[in-house]
């Protein structure tokens, strides 16, 4: 498959999938997608989801999705995601146990150190006990670093939230509790703008994690959310360097929430750049021995939290976009997968023009971000 074909391709809604899926080309490497039970009845949605080999729930496994009322645990939605992943033969990744954002009022309104600590311990204990042996990786804490943290001289600044105000050591508590409940599960810290573009945030996250490692707080990996824009994205070399630094700490990394917001709208040039960035992110991961997974945050453009920016590998009709073929090509190249003549013809015959009549994605279809 020619690089020019990949980057110039904007598939129409009638374009068929390539003969080889992403999961087949991945050869066991974890190539994943964030899914939502709201769309499980849509055939196109499931067909696109099934191109991957790993699933994460957008919202169903968060505290807000499992414990909307204090002490009342409802695993229905998270269980449904896991069941669908198992039905499709996909691995399942847990996201996320503790986060400051989009939380139920009872959690945000907790006052007092002991009360907050007990709520964190109870939630993590109950959730990890329920999924013990079923989910092998969890984002334990999500987005704890303040966006203005300088990262200078090995420092980091935690986000000012109800969590830090009531329980300043909540990160330690969360990770230690998770390890005690399930010694086998891999524990991740997950954040955005930490893949190498914004040096201060990248350094601050690294400093937080290094401090945890130095003090013996249990942690196995770091999630690089990798939410990009077509006018703001990291250099490939900086991404690789970021991953290398974590390798020196003995930690895994995963790209956990990949998408690329097209600030120019739906244009052939923007989709070509989008495809290039998807390909570079995946290539950086594959070329880094400690990078164990690559996940896109959503299936089709219409149900992305960035629905106006056409950020994903499938369009509003779940037809593959250039980004899909860029990822496929990188996986094939990395795993030395030979392309059949029929498959090459299929890609070369695909529509290479932008369909100006495709409906724009609606804002209210987007879920809570991250």
N, C-alpha and C positions, 0 to 999 in steps of 0.2 A: 504494500500500500504506500503510495507516494505521500510525502509530507505535505506537498502542495494540495493534494486531494483532501487530506484531513482538515487542513486549516481553512480551505475554501468551501467546505461542505456545509450547507444549511439544509438539512433533510426536510422534506415535506411531510405532511401528516400521513401520507400513504406509503412512505418509505418503509420497507421491511427491515427487521433487525438483521445484522450480519449473521452468517451461519455460525460464527463462533461468538459466544457470549463473553462478557467480562469475566464471569466466574470461571469459565472454561480456560480462558487465556491466563488467568491468575495462577493456575497450577498450585493451588493451596494457599497462596498469599491472601490475606484478608482484605478484600475490596468490598466496601459496604455502603449502606444508604440508611438515612433516617426516614422512618415510615410513620404513618398515622392511621389508626383503625377507622377514622372517619371515611377513608377512601378505599377500604378493603373490598367494597362491593363493585368497584370500577375495574373492568377487565383490563383496560389499558394501563391502569396504575399498577396492578399486580404483575402484568407482563413486564413492565419496565423494572419493577422491584426485583423480579426474579432474574434479572441480568447480573445481579450481585450475589455474593456468597455470605454476607454478614448484614444483620439488621440491628438498628438501635431505635428505640422509641423517641419520637420528638418530645412528647410530654407525659406519656402514660406512666412512666416509671419514676417521675419526679415526686418529691414530697407532696406537692399540690395535687398530684394525680392519685396518690395512694392514701394520704391521710388528710383529707380536706377538713375533717373534724378531728380534734385532738383525741387520740386514743381509739379512734374508729378507723380500722385499716380495711381498705377495699382494694384488692389486687386485680379486680376484673379487667381493667384496661391494659395494665402491664402484662397480665397473664395472656390476654388475647394477642398482644404483640408477639410474645414468646411462642405461643401456639402456632401463629402464622409462620414465623421464622422456621419452626420445626417442620411444619407442613411443606414448606418450600425447600427444605434441606439446607437452611442457612444457620450460621452461628448467630448468637445474640449477645450484644454488649449492653451493659447497664449504665444508664445516664438519668439523673445524677442523684446522689444521696442528700447533699447539703448545698444550698444555694441561697443567696440573699434576695433574689428577684422572683416575682410572680408567686409569692407564697401566701397561704391562707392567713386571714387576720389573726387567728389564734396564735400562730407561730410568730408572726411579727410583733405581737403585743406581749409576749412573755417578758416578765421583769425579774431580775435577780439571777446571779451567777448559777446557783444550784438548779434553779428551775430550767434555765436554758440548757445547761449541761445534761440534765436528766432527759429533756425532750430530745436532744441530739442522740444520746446513747440509746434511748428507747426506740427511736425511729430506725437507726442503723441496725440495731440488734434484731428488730422484728423483720425488716426487709431482707437482710442478708440471711437470716435463718430460713425465711420462706423460699429463697432462691438458691440456697446452698446446694451445690452440685449441678445447678441448672444454668447459672450465669458465671462465667469465669473471669470477667473483667468489669470493674465498676469505676466510673468517675465518682470519687468520694466527695471532693469539694470542688465547686465550680466558681471561677471568676472572683477570687478573693483579693487580688491585687488592685490597688487604686490606679486609675488611668494616669494620674499625675505623678506617680512614683518615679523618682529620678534614677534609681538603680546605681547610684554612684557609690564607690568604695564598698561594694558588697552589701549595700543596704536594700531594703524593700519597705514599702508602706502598704499596709492593709487598707482595703476599702472601708470607709466609715459606714457601717450598716448596723442594724439591730443585733446582728451576730457578734460583731467585734465590741459593741458597746456593752452588751450583757455578759459575754463570755470570750474574753480576749484570746484565750488559747483553744478556741473551738476547732481549729484545724488539727492540732495535735490530738485532741479528744476524738475527733471523727476518725482519723486514720488508725489510732491505737484501738479504738472500739471495733472498727472493721476487721483488723487483723486478728483480734481476739475471737470474734464471732466466726470468721472463716479464714483459717490460716492458708488456704490454698488459692483464694481469689486474688487476682492482681488489682492493685489499688493505684488509681491515677489521680493526679491533680490536673484540672482542665482549665484553659483560659484562652482569651483572644488577643490579637496583636502581639503574640509572643513567638512568631515564626521567623522574625528577623527584619521586618520592615521598620518598626518603631523601636529603636535601640534601647530606650529607657524602659519601656514595658518588657521587652525581651529580657533585658538584664535583670529587672526586678523579679520576674517570675523565676528565672534561673537562681537568683540569690535566695529567694524563699525556699526553693526546693533543695538547694545545696545546704542551707541551714538545717532543714529537716533531716537530710542524710547525715550531716555532721553530728547531730544530736541523737541519732538513732531512732527517729520517728519512722515507722514503717511506710515505705512508698516504693512502688515498682515502676511507675512510668509517668510521663507528662503528655497531656493532650494538647496539640497545637490546633486550635480551631480552624485557622486558615480561611477566615472570611475576607475575601479580597474585593477590590474595585478595579475596573479596567483603567483607572487613572491613578491607582496607588497599589503597588504590589512589590514584594521583596525580590531581590536578586537571588537567582538559583544558588549561588555560592554561599550567601548568608543563611539560607535555609539549611543547607548541608552543614554549615559551621554550627548552627544552633543545635542540630541533632547530634553532632559530634561531641559538643560540650556535655550533653546529658549522658552520652555513652561513657565519658570519662568518670561520671558519677556512678556508673553501673546501672543506669536506668534505661528502660525502653522509652520510645516515643511513638505516638500515632498521630496522624492528621485526622482529626475527629469530626470536623464540621465544614468541609470544603464547599465553598461556593464562590462565584465571581460575579459581583454586581456590575451590570453593563450600564454605566452612567450615560453612554451615548444612545441608549435605546437598542432597538432590534435592528442592527445593521450587520452586513456581511463582515465588515472590518472588525466590529466589536466581538462578534462570535468567533472570528479567527483568533483574536488576541485571547479571548476567554479559553478557547481550546488549547492554545499554547501554554497558558497558566495552569490549566488542569494537568496537562502533560508534564510540565516541569515539576509540579508538586508531587505527582506520583513518581516521577523519575528520581527526585531527591530522596523520597522514602525508600524506594527500591535500592538505591545506591548507598544507603546508610544501614549497616548491619543491625543496628538497634531499633530501626523503624519497623514495627510489626503490623501496621494496619493503615488503611486509607479509606475514609468515610466521607461521602457527600451528604450535605445537610438538606435532604429533601429529594423527592422523586422528579416531579415535573414543575415547570415554571409557575403554573397557576396555583400550586399549593405551597410555594416557598414563602417564608417570612419576608423575603425580599421580592415579592411577586411582581413589582413594577420594574425590576432590574433584569429579568430573564436570566437568573443566575445559575441554572442547573444544567445537567447533561441531557435532559429531555424537555421538549417544548410543552406548550399548554395542552397538546393532544397526545402527549407521551410518545412522540416520535423522537428518535435519537438526533441530537445536534452534533456539531463538530467536536464539542468537548467529549462526547461519548466515544467518537472514533479516535480522538487523540489518546484517551486512556487505553482503549483497546490496542492501539498500535504500540504504545509503550510496553504494555504487558506482553504482547506477542514478541516484541524485540528482546525484552529482558529474558523471557523464558524460551526463546528460540522456537517459537511456534510458527510452523509453515502455513502460509495462506493458500487456500485452494483457488484454482482458476475461477470457479463459479463465484466465490466470495469476492474476489477482486473485481469481477465484472459487475457484481451487485452494487458495490460501493461506487465504482466509476460511473454507473448509470444513474445514481441518485441525483435528485434535483439539486443544483448548485446555485439556485437563486433564492433570494429572500422573498417569502410569501407575504406581501404587504397586507393581505387580507386576514391573516391569522389574528384572532381576537386577542386583545391585550388582557393580561391577567388581572383579576379583580383584587383590590386591596383586602377586602374583608374575608378572602379565602385563606389568608396567611395565618398561621398559628403563632403562638408565643415563640419568640426567638430563643435559640440556644437551649 
